[in-house]
């Protein structure tokens, strides 16, 4: 999964309506454990009311998995509150609980590289996530999120997918004939740290996903003119070097997620700044992991040959594969006061 909160993965995020069923589930389980005589259970919290406070430090409902991060954090927090960690020996069960709030949240229960297993049961209980490799597996891999729009997308992921399931023939073909084989190839590419194979699979899969959006009736348009410009830029950049150094992917939104290796980050960030000139008096353009500046070859600018789109990219999030949900130890980062009430915001 992506390190959704950039260089501070501990920040709780949640954007979809709070799934009270998650809290009720864990509270019910904790009561049962107490009634069964579980001496290791801290039952003091069973009578407490619960405040759920959520803050994002990346755009909400803009196709950057904000709901996935939020529900993964919600499940992990509830698990800690009711001291039930030892009850769940298999993390996959927790991913199934998170999936009920947001499908992609099942993957966010793990760190690193994660697959979402389709499952065969009608009730979906075997549709769980499984970690392929931990976040330490491929330390050179970097992720750059190019934020083209922080606005809420006009068609939500859930409603859009429901419409696609009902109307897109391509989606059925993709799920049955393409995705299973592509997943096997992707896992192999990740394990071998084969960036060229990883990148090609990533871009082809992104393209096909958005093809299913166009095949939906009425069609769904998540990509913008800025998104299309990024796609062209990536292919021309790779062509200039005669090798695949970059890969793009777009979820249900216009914002690009770029995969590359650490040594290529400084130059590509300069490429982004050149072809998408930011506000001269605006805020910080690069957020997250620091990026060193570098000179941009004139030959590269000419080879890409695109007309600059001023302010097309608002800012770039520089990050890498990160861990799953983490408990906040620093009280200055807490979202609640010591009495349990949310902190006041200006």
C-alpha positions in Angstrom: 0.0 0.0 0.0 1.1 3.6 -0.3 2.2 5.4 2.7 -1.0 7.4 2.7 0.1 10.0 5.2 3.5 10.6 3.5 6.3 10.9 6.0 3.9 10.7 9.0 2.1 7.3 8.5 0.6 7.5 12.1 -1.9 10.2 11.2 -5.4 8.8 11.4 -7.4 9.3 8.2 -11.1 8.6 7.5 -13.3 10.2 4.9 -16.2 7.8 4.3 -19.1 7.9 6.8 -18.0 6.4 10.1 -18.9 2.7 10.2 -20.4 2.4 13.7 -20.8 -1.3 13.0 -17.0 -1.7 13.4 -17.2 -0.2 16.9 -20.2 -2.3 17.8 -18.5 -5.4 16.5 -15.4 -5.0 18.7 -17.4 -4.0 21.7 -19.6 -7.0 21.4 -16.6 -9.3 21.0 -14.9 -7.7 24.1 -18.1 -8.2 26.2 -18.2 -11.9 25.1 -14.5 -12.4 26.0 -15.2 -10.8 29.4 -18.2 -13.0 30.1 -16.1 -16.0 29.1 -13.6 -15.1 31.8 -10.8 -13.6 29.8 -8.5 -12.4 32.5 -6.2 -10.5 30.1 -9.0 -8.3 28.8 -9.1 -4.6 29.9 -12.9 -4.2 30.2 -12.9 -0.6 31.6 -13.5 0.8 28.1 -16.7 -1.1 27.5 -18.8 1.4 29.3 -17.2 4.4 27.7 -18.6 6.5 24.9 -16.4 6.7 21.8 -15.2 9.8 19.9 -13.9 9.2 16.5 -11.8 12.0 15.2 -10.3 11.9 11.7 -7.9 14.2 9.8 -6.3 13.8 6.4 -3.1 15.3 5.3 -3.8 14.5 1.6 -6.8 15.2 -0.5 -10.1 13.6 0.5 -12.4 11.7 -1.9 -10.1 12.7 -4.8 -9.0 9.2 -5.9 -6.1 8.8 -3.4 -7.5 6.0 -1.2 -8.5 8.3 1.7 -11.4 6.0 2.8 -9.0 3.0 2.7 -6.6 4.7 5.0 -9.4 5.9 7.3 -11.1 2.5 7.8 -7.8 0.7 8.2 -7.0 3.2 11.0 -10.5 2.8 12.5 -10.3 -1.0 12.7 -6.8 -0.8 14.2 -7.8 1.8 16.7 -10.9 -0.2 17.8 -8.7 -3.2 18.2 -6.3 -1.3 20.5 -9.1 0.3 22.5 -10.7 -3.0 23.4 -7.4 -4.8 23.8 -8.3 -7.6 21.4 -5.1 -7.8 19.4 -4.2 -11.3 20.6 -7.7 -12.5 19.7 -6.9 -12.0 16.0 -4.0 -14.3 15.2 -4.7 -13.9 11.5 -4.5 -10.4 10.2 -6.6 -11.5 7.2 -9.7 -11.5 9.4 -9.1 -7.9 10.3 -8.7 -7.0 6.6 -12.2 -8.5 6.1 -13.6 -6.2 8.7 -12.0 -3.2 7.2 -13.2 -4.2 3.8 -16.8 -3.7 5.0 -16.2 0.0 5.4 -14.1 0.5 2.2 -13.0 -2.2 -0.2 -9.5 -1.0 -0.5 -9.1 -0.7 3.3 -8.5 -4.4 3.5 -5.1 -3.8 1.8 -4.3 -0.9 4.0 -4.3 -3.2 7.1 -0.8 -4.3 5.9 2.3 -2.4 5.0 4.5 -2.8 1.9 3.1 -4.7 -1.1 -0.3 -6.2 -0.7 -2.7 -8.2 -2.9 -6.4 -8.4 -2.5 -7.7 -11.9 -3.0 -11.0 -12.1 -4.8 -12.4 -15.1 -2.9 -15.0 -17.6 -3.9 -17.7 -17.5 -1.2 -21.0 -15.8 -1.9 -20.8 -13.9 1.5 -17.4 -12.5 0.5 -15.8 -13.5 3.8 -12.8 -15.0 2.0 -12.2 -11.8 0.0 -9.2 -10.7 2.1 -5.9 -9.0 1.7 -2.5 -10.7 1.9 0.9 -9.1 2.2 3.2 -10.0 -0.7 6.4 -8.3 0.7 7.0 -5.9 3.6 7.8 -2.2 3.1 11.5 -3.0 3.6 11.6 -5.3 0.5 12.3 -2.6 -2.2 13.9 0.4 -0.5 14.9 2.1 -3.8 11.3 2.3 -5.0 9.8 5.8 -4.7 6.3 7.1 -5.2 5.4 10.6 -6.3 1.7 11.7 -6.1 1.0 14.5 -8.5 -2.0 16.3 -7.1 -3.9 17.8 -10.0 -7.1 18.4 -8.0 -7.9 18.2 -4.4 -11.6 18.6 -5.1 -14.1 15.8 -4.4 -14.6 13.8 -7.5 -18.1 14.0 -9.1 -18.7 10.2 -9.2 -17.7 8.3 -6.0 -15.7 5.1 -6.2 -18.5 2.9 -4.8 -21.3 4.2 -7.0 -19.1 4.3 -10.0 -18.1 0.7 -9.6 -21.7 -0.4 -9.0 -22.7 1.2 -12.3 -19.7 -0.4 -14.1 -20.6 -3.8 -12.8 -24.1 -3.4 -14.1 -23.2 -2.0 -17.5 -19.6 -2.7 -18.6 -18.9 -5.8 -20.5 -15.2 -4.9 -20.4 -15.2 -5.0 -16.6 -16.4 -8.6 -16.6 -13.7 -9.6 -19.1 -11.1 -7.8 -17.0 -12.1 -9.5 -13.8 -12.3 -13.0 -15.2 -9.7 -13.1 -17.9 -7.1 -10.4 -17.3 -6.7 -9.6 -13.6 -5.8 -13.1 -12.3 -2.9 -13.6 -14.7 -1.7 -10.0 -14.3 -1.7 -10.4 -10.5 0.7 -13.4 -10.8 3.0 -11.4 -13.1 2.9 -8.4 -10.8 3.8 -10.4 -7.7 6.7 -11.9 -9.6 7.9 -8.5 -10.7 7.7 -7.1 -7.1 9.6 -10.1 -5.6 12.3 -9.8 -8.3 12.4 -6.0 -8.0 12.0 -5.9 -11.8 11.1 -2.3 -12.3 10.5 -2.5 -16.1 8.0 -5.4 -15.7 6.4 -3.7 -12.7 6.0 -0.4 -14.5 4.5 -1.9 -17.7 2.0 -3.9 -15.8 1.1 -0.9 -13.6 0.5 1.4 -16.6 -1.4 -1.2 -18.6 -3.7 -2.0 -15.7 -4.4 1.7 -15.0 -5.2 2.2 -18.7 -7.6 -0.7 -18.7 -9.3 0.4 -15.5 -10.1 3.7 -17.1 -11.2 2.0 -20.3 -13.9 0.2 -18.1 -14.9 3.6 -16.9 -15.5 4.7 -20.5 -17.2 1.4 -21.2 -19.6 2.1 -18.3 -23.0 3.6 -19.3 -23.3 6.5 -18.9 -19.5 6.8 -19.1 -17.4 7.9 -16.2 -14.6 10.4 -16.7 -12.1 10.4 -13.9 -9.1 11.6 -15.9 -8.6 15.2 -16.7 -6.6 17.0 -19.4 -3.8 17.3 -16.8 -3.9 13.5 -16.3 -3.6 13.0 -20.0 -0.7 15.3 -20.2 1.1 13.4 -17.4 0.6 10.1 -19.3 2.1 11.6 -22.4 5.0 13.1 -20.4 5.8 9.7 -18.8 5.9 7.9 -22.1 8.1 10.5 -23.7 10.4 10.6 -20.7 10.9 6.9 -20.9 11.4 7.0 -24.7 14.1 9.7 -24.3 16.1 7.4 -22.1 15.4 4.2 -24.1 14.2 2.4 -20.9 11.3 2.5 -18.5 12.2 4.8 -15.6 8.7 5.9 -14.7 5.3 4.4 -14.4 1.9 6.1 -13.8 -1.3 4.8 -12.3 -4.6 6.6 -11.7 -7.3 5.4 -9.3 -10.8 6.9 -9.5 -9.6 10.4 -9.8 -7.4 12.8 -11.9 -4.3 12.6 -9.6 -1.3 10.7 -10.9 0.7 8.3 -8.8 4.2 7.9 -10.3 6.5 5.0 -9.5 10.2 5.4 -10.0 13.5 4.5 -8.5 15.2 6.8 -6.0 18.0 8.0 -8.3 15.5 9.3 -10.8 13.4 11.4 -8.4 15.3 14.7 -8.4 15.3 15.0 -12.2 11.6 14.0 -12.6 10.5 16.4 -10.0 12.3 19.1 -12.0 10.5 17.9 -15.1 7.1 18.2 -13.3 8.0 21.7 -12.2 9.0 22.7 -15.7 5.9 21.4 -17.5 3.5 22.2 -14.7 4.8 25.5 -13.4 3.5 26.0 -9.8 2.3 29.2 -8.2 5.2 31.5 -7.6 3.7 32.7 -4.4 1.9 29.6 -3.4 2.6 27.0 -0.7 5.2 24.2 -0.6 5.3 22.3 -3.9 7.2 19.2 -2.7 5.7 17.6 0.5 6.8 14.5 2.3 10.3 13.0 1.8 12.9 15.6 0.8 14.0 15.9 -2.8 17.3 17.4 -3.9 17.3 19.9 -6.7 19.0 19.1 -10.0 19.6 20.7 -13.4 17.2 19.7 -16.2 18.9 18.9 -19.5 17.7 21.1 -22.4 17.7 18.0 -24.6 15.2 16.3 -22.3 12.8 19.3 -22.4 12.9 19.3 -26.2 12.4 15.6 -26.4 9.3 15.7 -24.2 8.1 18.7 -26.2 4.9 19.5 -24.4 3.3 22.9 -23.9 3.6 23.8 -20.2 0.4 23.8 -18.2 0.8 26.4 -15.4 -0.7 25.3 -12.1 -1.8 22.0 -13.6 -0.2 20.2 -10.6 -0.9 21.9 -7.3 1.9 20.0 -5.4 3.8 16.7 -5.3 3.8 14.2 -2.4 7.1 12.5 -2.2 6.8 9.1 -0.4 7.5 5.4 -0.5 5.9 2.1 0.4 5.1 2.4 4.1 3.9 0.4 7.1 0.3 -0.4 8.0 -1.6 1.6 10.7 0.6 2.7 13.5 -0.2 3.7 17.1 0.5 7.4 17.8 2.9 7.7 20.8 3.6 11.5 20.5 0.8 13.3 22.4 1.3 16.4 20.3 0.0 14.4 17.3 -3.1 13.1 19.0 -6.4 14.3 17.6 -8.2 14.1 20.9 -7.6 15.9 24.2 -6.7 13.9 27.3 -10.4 14.0 28.3 -11.4 12.2 25.1 -12.9 15.2 23.3 -11.7 16.2 19.9 -9.1 19.0 19.9 -10.4 22.4 18.8 -9.3 23.6 15.4 -9.0 27.1 14.2 
